[in-house]
Amino acid sequence: MLRILGRPASINVRKVLWVAHELGIPFTNEPWGDGDPSRKLDVPAFAALNPNLMVPVIEDEDFVLWESNSILRYLAASRERKDLYPVDPRERARVDQWIDWQSSDLNPAWKYAFLSLIRRSPGYDDPQALAANTARWNDFMRVLERQLQTTQAFVSGDHFTLADIPVGLSAHRWFSVPIERPQLEAVSVYYETLSEREGFRLYGRNGTP
């Protein structure tokens, strides 16, 4: 039984829940970091698993791993799901490229808007900063639009791969946060296509931004 530690509202935890569903892996989800004092991230029991005090973390039998994208890659490779994570170096690199793009470029682009409009965090109430962040976020979504216009299917090619899990969750967040968005037809089609997958409906398009 795979043990997944992390609050299920976290976008990075949802990556792992979704991939476990896609792989058909039986799992338990322990909502560490959800505000319950017994599941605080700075307690010794959790720090022993991840010294960064962040979620998600998995325990796969006696193997402990943290960092959501590393977990995605490990789970798909360990279950030999070559359709999700190819073994051919070029095909794998294309999948990795879009996983890393989501993490390094797209993910930071929504920070201010998300903290301002969803979390209502103190200090994130500057209209000019919000407008600038929204424009940057939309620019990265236009990058995704052009890629999907090219593939006419999924983000790294003609079939669903690991890359569609982080990118798909990001697309859901973009549609969920109340910002002004350009009309991106390929992204809209992609979003509806992903919604045909049970894993995305459970852990992506499930009412959580």
N, C-alpha and C positions, 0 to 999 in steps of 0.2 A: 504494500500500500504506500503510494507516494504521499509524503507529508508536505503541504504547501503552507508556509507561514506568511501571513500578511493580510491586512484588512482588504476585503473584496471590493471596496470602492476605489482602491488605488489602481490607476491605469496600468502600472507595471505588474501588479499582482494579477490583474485581469488578463494580461498577456499569457501568463503561466497557466491560469485556469483554462483559458481557451485552448492552448496547445495541448494540455492534458486531455481535454475533451476530444479534440481532433484525433489524438493518438489512441483513444480508448483506454487510458491508464486509470485504474481505480485510484482515487485520491481523497484525502481529507484536507480541509482548509481551516486553519486556525487563525482567527482574525487579530493577530498581533498588531499593535499600533492603532487600535480603534477607539482608544480612550478608556478601556477597561484597565483599572490599576493592576490587575493580575497579569496583563499582557503588555506592559510598558516595554519599550524597546531598549531602555537603558538598564534593565535588570541583568544580573550575571548570566542567567540561563540563556537569554537571547544573545548577549554580547559574545558568549562562547561560540555561537554559530556564525555571527556576522559582526566583526569588530567595528564596522561602519555604522551599526545601529540603524539599518535601513531594511525595508522589505522590497521584494520578496526574498525568501530563503526556501530552499527545498532540502528535504532529506529523502534520498532514494536508497532504501536499505541503510548501509553504513556510509553513504556518500553525501556530503553536505556541499551545497553550492549556492552562491549568491550572485547578483547582477542578472537582471531579467533577460537580457538578450543572450547572455551565456547559457542561461537555463534553457531558453528556447532551442538553441543549437544542440546542447547536450541531449535533451530529451528526444529530439527528432533523430539525431545520429545514433543514440544508444538503442533506439527502437527500429533502426535501419529503415527509416521512412525517406527513401531517396526521392520520392515525389515532392516532399516538403523541403528537403535540404539535400540537393544533388551532390554527388561525389565528383563529377567532372569539375575540374578547377575553375573553368570559365563560367560554367553555369552556377556554381556555388558562389563565386565572387560577385555575380550579378545579384543574387539573393542577399548576400552580405552587404553589398553596396546600399541597398534600400533599407535594410535594417539599421545600418549605421547612420544613414541620412535622417531617418526618423529620430534617432537618438541625439545626433549632434546638431542638426539644423532645424528640423521641424518642431521637435519637442520644446526647445528653448523659446521658439517664436510665439508661443501662446501664453507664456508665463504671466505677464502683466494682466492680460485680458482675463485669464482664468481666475487669478487671485482677486481681481477687481470685481468681476461680475458674478462669479459663482461662489468663491470663498468669502467675499466681502472682507478681505484682509485689511487691517489698518495700514495706511501708507500707500495704498494702491487706489487712490481716488483722484488722480490728476487727469483731467480730460484730454490734455495734449499727449501725455504719455500713453494713455489708452488708445488714442487715435493712431499714434505712431506704431504701437505694437500690433494693432489690428491690421494696419497696412502691411507690415512685415509678414504677419501670419498669412494674409491673403496672397502675398507674393510667393511664398513657399507652396501654397496650395495650387497656384498656377503652374509651378514646376511639376507637381503631381498630375495636374490636368494634361499637360503636354505629354508626359510619359504614358498616361492611360490612352490618350489619343493614338499614340504610336503602337501600343500593344493590343489595343481594342479588347482587353480582357483584364488581366491582373497586373500588379505593379512590376513584376520582374519578367513577365512573359505571358504565355497563353494559358497557363494553369495556376491554380492556387498554390502558394508556397509559404514558408515561414515569414517571408517579408510582408505578406498581406496581414499578418496578425498585428504587429505594431502600427503599420500604416493604416490599416482599417480602423483600429481604435482611435487613431489620430483624426481620421476623417469623421468618425462619430463625434468626437469632441468639437470639431469645427462646426458641424451642423447643430450641436447642442447649445453652444454658448451664444447668447443673444448679441451678436455683432452684425454689422453690415457686411454681407458677403457678396462677391461677384457670382454671376450665374456660371457655374462650371459644369457643363453637361456630362463630360466623361466621368468626373468625380461623382456626380449624382447617380449615374448608371452603375458605377462601381459599388457605391454604397448600397444600392438596392440588390445587386448581385450578391454581395457579402451577406445581406440579410436573409438570403435563402439558406444559409448555413446555421444549423442549430447552435453551434458554439458561439457564433457572433450574436445571435439573439439572446443567449443566456448571459454572456459576459461582455458584450459590446453594446449592442442596441437594446439595453435593458432598463433605460430610465436614468442611468448614472452618466453624467457628462464625461 
